């Protein structure tokens, strides 16, 4: 009887061993899958719910972009500091920052006794010049007829020339403060002068108040004409050779990044500062009144186009400041793989990692990330 039992014992134990080995293999597979936190396993129902789409990487033409920043500026001829050449007291002004002004418009009225004295001196000198001219002509005739003294003639000529010089100098002083010497008479002497706008534009600063005395070095107004604004970009030494005159640049603000303003490179400075950077000046194709001097801007320069491996933007997920895609790892499993992203253009992003021959999840990647991280935390 014992011999029969021992004879058939291996046959009886064989299914038990097979079942044990199979069970052990499944447990080992489950443990291995559970410990690999980069693989997500889905059931058929989960696959249907997520509606995954996979495809291989595609070769697409994507431009290489250079991103810069800077701010809007105006050329020196469009930024004016207004002062009073001879000084005086501010009598009146209606100017406020932001006030629109036109060329020749009165910005302020200044008064001072010296304006009266200047006009008086000019009119007196003008009268003396008229008398000196008559005397010079009289002595000239006597001198020609040999009936006058050479010394008296020379004195008359000297007086005439001195008064002529003095009259012209005083006339220029009058023009300097905005008075027309040709229209000045003894009946229209004024103790005030007007300060006029030299450009069309806007008042950017008002540095004076009523009753204040200003000296010639004081800037009482600052004016800006924004019609000729330009974009001043900062370019570092390593990127300077990528910038060329005539290059197209798209500028946008932080507040409205979707609105792009086309500009063109018109000037490249090749003098590097202490930060190893230089300035690149760009002109806007069309003036936008919403762009004001001093506004910070971002800019994109399109350098060239290359054929690169690319994937739709939805294929990428970001986790802990790293970029990943999900690579199909079997019928119902997907492996989260770290990749290096490149430039994005028209909904596709270049990928600088070897993914050739692999199927990548291009729809539902974020759902896979949530499933993977929720499973790893259990």
C-alpha positions in Angstrom: 0.0 0.0 0.0 2.9 2.4 0.9 4.5 1.7 -2.4 1.4 2.7 -4.3 1.2 6.0 -2.4 4.8 6.9 -3.0 4.5 5.8 -6.6 1.6 8.3 -7.3 2.8 11.1 -4.9 4.7 13.1 -7.6 1.7 13.0 -9.8 -0.5 14.3 -7.0 1.9 17.1 -6.0 2.5 18.3 -9.6 -0.7 20.4 -9.9 0.0 21.9 -6.5 3.5 22.9 -7.5 2.2 24.3 -10.9 -0.5 26.3 -9.1 2.0 27.5 -6.5 4.5 28.7 -9.1 1.8 30.4 -11.1 0.4 32.2 -8.1 4.0 33.2 -7.0 4.7 34.6 -10.5 1.5 36.7 -10.5 2.3 38.0 -7.0 5.8 38.8 -8.1 4.5 40.6 -11.2 2.1 42.6 -9.1 4.8 43.6 -6.6 7.1 44.6 -9.5 4.3 46.6 -11.1 3.5 48.2 -7.8 7.1 49.2 -7.1 7.6 50.7 -10.5 5.9 54.1 -9.9 6.4 55.2 -13.5 4.0 52.6 -15.0 0.2 53.0 -14.8 -2.0 49.9 -15.5 -5.5 50.4 -16.7 -8.5 48.2 -17.0 -10.6 47.9 -20.2 -13.3 50.1 -18.5 -10.8 52.7 -17.5 -9.3 52.8 -21.0 -12.8 53.4 -22.4 -13.6 56.2 -19.8 -10.3 58.1 -20.4 -10.6 57.8 -24.2 -6.9 57.6 -24.8 -5.3 58.4 -28.1 -1.8 57.3 -29.0 0.5 58.1 -32.0 4.2 58.1 -32.8 6.3 61.3 -32.9 6.0 63.3 -36.1 8.6 65.1 -38.1 7.5 68.8 -38.3 9.1 72.1 -39.3 9.3 74.2 -36.1 11.0 77.5 -35.9 13.8 78.2 -33.4 12.8 81.2 -31.3 14.8 83.7 -29.3 13.0 85.3 -26.4 14.0 88.7 -25.2 12.7 91.5 -23.0 13.0 95.3 -22.9 10.9 98.4 -22.7 9.3 101.1 -24.8 11.2 104.3 -25.3 11.0 107.4 -27.3 13.9 109.0 -29.3 15.6 112.1 -27.8 13.9 114.4 -30.4 10.5 113.3 -29.1 11.3 113.9 -25.4 11.6 117.6 -24.5 12.4 119.3 -21.2 10.9 122.8 -21.1 12.5 125.6 -19.1 12.5 129.5 -19.0 15.7 130.9 -20.5 15.8 134.0 -18.3 13.9 132.7 -15.3 10.9 134.4 -13.6 7.8 133.8 -11.5 5.1 131.3 -12.7 1.9 133.4 -13.0 -0.5 130.7 -14.5 -0.7 127.3 -16.1 -3.4 124.8 -16.9 -1.0 121.9 -17.6 -1.4 118.5 -15.8 0.4 115.2 -16.5 -1.3 113.6 -19.4 -2.5 116.8 -21.0 -2.4 116.7 -24.8 -0.6 119.7 -26.3 0.1 120.9 -29.8 3.2 122.7 -31.1 3.1 126.4 -30.4 0.5 126.1 -27.6 1.0 128.2 -24.5 2.0 126.0 -21.6 2.5 128.7 -18.9 2.7 132.5 -18.3 5.9 133.8 -16.6 6.3 137.3 -15.3 9.3 139.3 -14.1 10.5 142.9 -14.0 13.6 142.0 -16.1 11.3 141.4 -19.1 10.1 145.1 -18.9 13.8 146.2 -18.6 14.8 144.1 -21.6 12.0 145.6 -23.8 12.9 149.1 -22.6 16.6 148.5 -23.5 15.7 147.2 -26.9 13.4 150.2 -27.8 15.9 152.7 -26.5 18.7 151.1 -28.4 16.6 151.0 -31.5 16.0 154.8 -31.2 19.7 155.5 -30.6 20.5 153.3 -33.6 18.2 155.4 -35.8 19.8 158.6 -34.6 23.3 157.1 -35.1 22.4 156.0 -38.6 21.4 159.6 -39.6 24.5 161.0 -38.0 26.7 158.4 -39.8 25.1 159.2 -43.2 25.5 163.0 -42.6 29.2 162.7 -41.6 29.7 160.3 -44.6 28.5 163.0 -47.0 30.7 165.7 -45.3 33.6 163.3 -45.4 33.1 162.6 -49.1 33.0 166.4 -49.8 36.1 166.9 -47.8 34.1 169.2 -45.5 34.2 167.1 -42.3 36.8 165.9 -39.9 38.1 162.3 -40.3 37.9 161.8 -36.5 34.2 162.9 -36.3 33.3 160.6 -39.2 35.0 157.6 -37.6 33.3 158.3 -34.3 29.9 158.5 -36.0 30.7 155.2 -37.8 31.8 153.5 -34.6 28.6 154.7 -32.7 26.4 153.4 -35.5 28.0 150.0 -35.6 27.9 149.6 -31.7 24.2 150.5 -31.6 23.6 148.1 -34.4 25.3 145.2 -32.6 23.5 146.1 -29.3 20.2 146.2 -31.1 20.6 142.9 -32.7 21.7 141.3 -29.5 18.7 142.6 -27.6 16.4 141.4 -30.4 17.8 137.9 -30.0 17.2 138.0 -26.3 13.6 139.0 -27.0 13.2 136.1 -29.4 14.7 133.8 -26.8 11.8 134.5 -24.4 9.2 134.3 -27.1 8.8 138.0 -28.0 8.8 139.3 -31.5 11.1 142.4 -31.7 9.5 143.4 -35.0 6.1 143.9 -33.3 7.4 145.6 -30.1 6.5 149.2 -29.6 6.3 151.5 -26.6 2.5 150.8 -26.4 2.7 147.1 -26.0 5.5 146.5 -23.5 4.6 143.5 -21.3 5.8 142.3 -17.9 4.8 138.7 -18.8 5.9 136.1 -21.4 4.5 132.9 -22.6 6.1 129.5 -22.5 5.2 127.6 -25.7 5.2 123.9 -26.6 8.0 123.0 -29.1 6.3 119.7 -30.1 3.0 117.9 -30.5 2.5 115.4 -27.7 1.6 115.0 -24.1 2.7 116.5 -20.8 4.6 113.8 -18.9 5.7 115.9 -15.9 4.9 119.2 -14.2 7.7 120.4 -11.9 6.4 123.8 -10.9 3.5 125.5 -9.1 1.9 129.0 -9.3 4.0 131.7 -7.7 7.3 129.7 -7.8 10.4 131.5 -9.0 12.3 129.4 -11.6 15.8 129.8 -12.8 17.0 129.0 -16.4 18.3 125.6 -15.2 14.9 124.5 -13.8 12.9 122.1 -15.9 9.3 123.1 -15.4 7.6 120.7 -17.9 8.5 117.5 -19.6 6.8 116.7 -22.9 6.7 113.5 -24.9 5.6 112.7 -28.4 4.8 109.0 -28.5 4.1 108.9 -32.3 7.6 107.6 -32.9 8.1 105.2 -30.0 10.5 102.3 -30.4 11.2 99.1 -28.6 14.6 98.8 -26.8 15.5 95.1 -26.2 18.3 93.7 -24.1 20.4 91.1 -25.9 23.2 89.2 -24.2 26.6 88.5 -25.8 25.9 84.9 -26.6 22.8 85.8 -28.7 24.1 88.9 -30.3 25.3 87.1 -33.5 21.7 85.9 -34.0 20.3 89.4 -34.4 20.4 91.2 -37.8 19.0 94.5 -39.2 15.6 94.1 -40.7 14.7 91.0 -38.6 11.0 90.7 -37.7 10.2 90.7 -34.0 6.9 90.1 -32.2 6.4 92.1 -29.0 3.8 91.6 -26.3 3.1 92.9 -22.8 2.7 90.8 -19.7 -0.9 92.0 -19.2 -2.0 91.1 -22.7 0.3 88.3 -24.0 -2.1 87.3 -26.7 -1.8 90.6 -28.5 1.3 90.6 -30.6 2.8 93.9 -32.0 5.0 93.4 -35.1 8.3 95.3 -35.0 11.5 95.3 -37.1 15.1 95.6 -36.0 16.5 98.9 -37.1 19.7 99.3 -34.9 22.0 97.0 -33.1 24.4 98.4 -30.6 27.7 96.4 -30.4 29.0 98.0 -27.2 28.6 95.5 -24.3 27.9 96.8 -20.8 29.1 95.3 -17.5 26.3 92.6 -17.7 27.7 91.5 -21.1 24.5 92.7 -22.8 23.7 95.4 -25.4 20.6 97.2 -26.8 18.7 96.4 -29.9 16.2 99.0 -31.2 13.1 98.0 -33.0 10.5 100.2 -34.8 6.8 99.3 -34.5 5.0 98.6 -37.8 1.9 100.4 -36.5 1.6 102.8 -33.6 -0.7 101.7 -30.8 -1.8 104.4 -28.4 -2.0 101.8 -25.6 1.8 101.4 -25.7 3.4 104.1 -23.6 7.0 105.0 -22.9 8.5 103.0 -20.0 6.2 100.0 -20.5 8.0 96.6 -20.1 7.6 94.3 -23.1 8.6 90.7 -24.1 9.6 89.9 -27.6 10.1 86.8 -29.8 12.6 86.7 -32.6 12.1 83.9 -35.2 15.6 82.6 -36.2 15.2 79.6 -38.5 13.0 76.5 -39.1 14.2 72.9 -38.7 12.6 69.5 -39.2 12.4 68.0 -35.7 10.4 65.3 -33.8 7.3 66.9 -32.4 4.2 66.0 -30.5 0.9 67.8 -29.8 1.0 70.0 -26.7 -1.5 67.8 -24.9 1.0 64.9 -24.9 3.1 66.6 -22.3 2.5 66.7 -18.6 4.6 68.5 -16.0 5.3 67.0 -12.6 7.7 68.4 -10.0 9.1 70.9 -12.6 9.9 68.2 -15.1 8.3 67.3 -18.4 7.0 63.8 -19.2 5.1 61.9 -21.8 3.4 58.5 -21.4 4.8 55.7 -23.7 2.6 52.7 -24.4 4.2 49.8 -22.6 1.8 47.0 -23.5 -1.8 46.4 -24.2 -3.1 48.3 -21.2 0.0 49.8 -19.5 1.8 53.1 -20.0 5.2 54.3 -18.8 5.7 57.9 -17.7 9.0 58.9 -19.4 10.9 62.2 -18.8 11.6 64.2 -22.0 13.2 67.5 -22.9 10.8 69.9 -24.6 11.7 72.4 -27.4 9.9 75.2 -29.1 6.1 75.2 -29.6 4.5 76.3 -32.9 0.9 75.9 -34.1 0.0 73.4 -31.3 3.0 71.2 -31.7 6.1 71.1 -29.4 9.5 69.8 -30.4 10.8 66.9 -28.3 14.6 66.5 -27.9 14.5 62.9 -26.7 14.7 59.6 -28.6 11.1 58.4 -28.9 11.4 56.9 -32.4 9.3 53.7 -32.9 7.3 54.3 -29.7 3.6 55.1 -29.4 2.9 58.2 -27.2 -0.3 59.2 -25.5 -1.4 62.4 -27.2 -4.9 62.6 -25.5 -5.6 61.7 -21.9 -2.0 62.1 -20.6 -3.1 64.3 -17.7 -5.7 61.6 -16.6 -2.9 59.0 -16.7 -0.8 61.2 -14.4 -3.6 61.6 -11.9 -4.2 57.8 -12.0 -0.5 57.0 -11.5 0.0 59.4 -8.6 -3.2 58.4 -6.9 -2.2 54.7 -7.2 1.3 55.3 -5.9 0.0 57.1 -2.8 -2.2 54.1 -1.8 
